[in-house]
């Protein structure tokens, strides 16, 4: 029977992956491949948020939900500009 890795190991793996994807997104400077860099940056940010939410130190997710709503209110209108 295999055991599931502890949450601390998963947090460390997501943190390492986030750094890798963020680094890849910063190096990509050619217009033809810039979309891949943006995708890598978005994936890195998703892993950073997932790793943060897995942290045992977070007892109340109220502030996380408030921040998500505020960022959505600000980000959606900004995303419509070209």
Secondary structure, DSSP 8 states (H G I E B T S, - for coil): ------HHHHHHHHHHHHHHHHHHHHH---TTTHHHHHHHHHHHHHHHHHHHHT-TT----HHHHHHHHHHHHHHHHHHT--
